[in-house]
Amino acid sequence: MKKEAKNILEYTAVFQKAPEGGYSVTVPALPGCISEGDTFEKAASNIKEAIELYLEVASKNKKVNFIQTGEIFSASVKVKV
């Protein structure tokens, strides 16, 4: 039985279309928190689960800075190669 959540935390998730199809997704505020899915909806569901597991493990290891600080945004950048 899953225990009831005490707090609602909000994180920025970065989705990227994979060349082979589907999406990969990362959470910049939680290094190493990565997931994927065949559809955007599945990737979103998977990253929510990954975040919950990440925070569960981090809390057991006494790493308690779970709050996303600062605004995170993305922008396209063009470079010459």
C-alpha atoms as an extended CHARMM CRD file, in Angstrom:
* protein
*
        81  EXT
         1         1  MET       CA              0.0000000000        0.0000000000        0.0000000000  PROA      1               0.0000000000
         2         2  LYS       CA              1.3890000000        3.3720000000       -1.0250000000  PROA      2               0.0000000000
         3         3  LYS       CA              1.6580000000        5.9250000000        1.7650000000  PROA      3               0.0000000000
         4         4  GLU       CA             -0.1630000000        9.2170000000        1.3260000000  PROA      4               0.0000000000
         5         5  ALA       CA              1.9000000000       12.1470000000        0.0510000000  PROA      5               0.0000000000
         6         6  LYS       CA              2.5590000000       14.9010000000        2.5870000000  PROA      6               0.0000000000
         7         7  ASN       CA              3.6610000000       17.5790000000        0.1320000000  PROA      7               0.0000000000
         8         8  ILE       CA              3.1800000000       18.4010000000       -3.5080000000  PROA      8               0.0000000000
         9         9  LEU       CA              6.4790000000       19.3030000000       -5.1790000000  PROA      9               0.0000000000
        10        10  GLU       CA              6.7740000000       20.6470000000       -8.7050000000  PROA      10              0.0000000000
        11        11  TYR       CA              9.6970000000       20.0060000000      -11.0470000000  PROA      11              0.0000000000
        12        12  THR       CA             10.5410000000       20.9970000000      -14.5910000000  PROA      12              0.0000000000
        13        13  ALA       CA             10.7960000000       17.9690000000      -16.8700000000  PROA      13              0.0000000000
        14        14  VAL       CA             12.5950000000       18.3130000000      -20.2150000000  PROA      14              0.0000000000
        15        15  PHE       CA             11.1840000000       16.1360000000      -23.0020000000  PROA      15              0.0000000000
        16        16  GLN       CA             13.1190000000       15.3430000000      -26.1620000000  PROA      16              0.0000000000
        17        17  LYS       CA             11.8290000000       13.3860000000      -29.1500000000  PROA      17              0.0000000000
        18        18  ALA       CA             14.0360000000       10.3690000000      -29.7630000000  PROA      18              0.0000000000
        19        19  PRO       CA             15.1890000000        9.7290000000      -33.3560000000  PROA      19              0.0000000000
        20        20  GLU       CA             13.9180000000        6.1350000000      -33.1430000000  PROA      20              0.0000000000
        21        21  GLY       CA             10.5400000000        7.3050000000      -31.8050000000  PROA      21              0.0000000000
        22        22  GLY       CA              9.1530000000        8.0870000000      -28.4080000000  PROA      22              0.0000000000
        23        23  TYR       CA             10.5320000000       10.5700000000      -25.9060000000  PROA      23              0.0000000000
        24        24  SER       CA             13.3650000000       10.7650000000      -23.4200000000  PROA      24              0.0000000000
        25        25  VAL       CA             12.8510000000       12.9760000000      -20.3830000000  PROA      25              0.0000000000
        26        26  THR       CA             15.1240000000       14.4250000000      -17.6900000000  PROA      26              0.0000000000
        27        27  VAL       CA             14.6540000000       16.5440000000      -14.5810000000  PROA      27              0.0000000000
        28        28  PRO       CA             17.4410000000       19.1620000000      -14.3400000000  PROA      28              0.0000000000
        29        29  ALA       CA             16.8920000000       19.7300000000      -10.6040000000  PROA      29              0.0000000000
        30        30  LEU       CA             17.3880000000       16.0090000000       -9.8830000000  PROA      30              0.0000000000
        31        31  PRO       CA             20.6740000000       14.8820000000      -11.4920000000  PROA      31              0.0000000000
        32        32  GLY       CA             20.3820000000       11.4010000000      -12.9440000000  PROA      32              0.0000000000
        33        33  CYS       CA             16.5730000000       11.3640000000      -12.8880000000  PROA      33              0.0000000000
        34        34  ILE       CA             15.8580000000       10.1400000000      -16.4170000000  PROA      34              0.0000000000
        35        35  SER       CA             13.0550000000        8.1900000000      -18.0800000000  PROA      35              0.0000000000
        36        36  GLU       CA             11.4510000000        7.5480000000      -21.4480000000  PROA      36              0.0000000000
        37        37  GLY       CA              8.2330000000        6.4980000000      -23.1200000000  PROA      37              0.0000000000
        38        38  ASP       CA              6.8200000000        5.5400000000      -26.5020000000  PROA      38              0.0000000000
        39        39  THR       CA              4.3570000000        8.4490000000      -26.2870000000  PROA      39              0.0000000000
        40        40  PHE       CA              4.4720000000       11.8360000000      -24.5800000000  PROA      40              0.0000000000
        41        41  GLU       CA              1.8050000000       10.6760000000      -22.1230000000  PROA      41              0.0000000000
        42        42  LYS       CA              3.7350000000        7.5120000000      -21.2410000000  PROA      42              0.0000000000
        43        43  ALA       CA              6.9870000000        9.4620000000      -20.8550000000  PROA      43              0.0000000000
        44        44  ALA       CA              5.2040000000       11.9410000000      -18.5490000000  PROA      44              0.0000000000
        45        45  SER       CA              3.7790000000        9.1080000000      -16.4590000000  PROA      45              0.0000000000
        46        46  ASN       CA              7.1590000000        7.3600000000      -16.3020000000  PROA      46              0.0000000000
        47        47  ILE       CA              9.0370000000       10.4870000000      -15.1960000000  PROA      47              0.0000000000
        48        48  LYS       CA              6.5240000000       11.0810000000      -12.3870000000  PROA      48              0.0000000000
        49        49  GLU       CA              7.2630000000        7.5800000000      -11.1190000000  PROA      49              0.0000000000
        50        50  ALA       CA             11.0170000000        8.1340000000      -11.5530000000  PROA      50              0.0000000000
        51        51  ILE       CA             10.8340000000       11.3710000000       -9.5300000000  PROA      51              0.0000000000
        52        52  GLU       CA              8.9290000000        9.6370000000       -6.7210000000  PROA      52              0.0000000000
        53        53  LEU       CA             11.5170000000        6.8390000000       -6.5810000000  PROA      53              0.0000000000
        54        54  TYR       CA             14.4110000000        9.3210000000       -6.7850000000  PROA      54              0.0000000000
        55        55  LEU       CA             13.0170000000       11.3070000000       -3.8410000000  PROA      55              0.0000000000
        56        56  GLU       CA             12.3220000000        8.1410000000       -1.8470000000  PROA      56              0.0000000000
        57        57  VAL       CA             15.9290000000        6.9620000000       -2.2250000000  PROA      57              0.0000000000
        58        58  ALA       CA             17.3220000000       10.4450000000       -1.5850000000  PROA      58              0.0000000000
        59        59  SER       CA             15.2960000000       10.7890000000        1.6260000000  PROA      59              0.0000000000
        60        60  LYS       CA             16.6640000000        7.4690000000        2.8860000000  PROA      60              0.0000000000
        61        61  ASN       CA             20.1770000000        8.7480000000        2.1750000000  PROA      61              0.0000000000
        62        62  LYS       CA             19.4270000000       11.9980000000        4.0660000000  PROA      62              0.0000000000
        63        63  LYS       CA             19.7500000000       14.1830000000        0.9550000000  PROA      63              0.0000000000
        64        64  VAL       CA             16.9130000000       16.5710000000        1.6740000000  PROA      64              0.0000000000
        65        65  ASN       CA             17.2500000000       19.4400000000       -0.8510000000  PROA      65              0.0000000000
        66        66  PHE       CA             14.2660000000       18.3870000000       -2.9940000000  PROA      66              0.0000000000
        67        67  ILE       CA             12.9850000000       21.8490000000       -3.8410000000  PROA      67              0.0000000000
        68        68  GLN       CA             13.5650000000       23.0770000000       -7.3770000000  PROA      68              0.0000000000
        69        69  THR       CA             15.1170000000       26.5140000000       -7.0720000000  PROA      69              0.0000000000
        70        70  GLY       CA             15.2580000000       29.1430000000       -9.7590000000  PROA      70              0.0000000000
        71        71  GLU       CA             13.4230000000       29.2510000000      -13.0360000000  PROA      71              0.0000000000
        72        72  ILE       CA             14.3780000000       26.6380000000      -15.6190000000  PROA      72              0.0000000000
        73        73  PHE       CA             13.6050000000       27.2240000000      -19.2710000000  PROA      73              0.0000000000
        74        74  SER       CA             14.7990000000       26.0120000000      -22.6140000000  PROA      74              0.0000000000
        75        75  ALA       CA             15.7020000000       27.8600000000      -25.7940000000  PROA      75              0.0000000000
        76        76  SER       CA             16.9350000000       26.8600000000      -29.2080000000  PROA      76              0.0000000000
        77        77  VAL       CA             20.5190000000       27.9160000000      -29.8950000000  PROA      77              0.0000000000
        78        78  LYS       CA             22.0380000000       27.8940000000      -33.4130000000  PROA      78              0.0000000000
        79        79  VAL       CA             25.7620000000       27.3270000000      -33.9190000000  PROA      79              0.0000000000
        80        80  LYS       CA             27.9690000000       27.1540000000      -36.9880000000  PROA      80              0.0000000000
        81        81  VAL       CA             29.9490000000       23.9560000000      -37.4500000000  PROA      81              0.0000000000
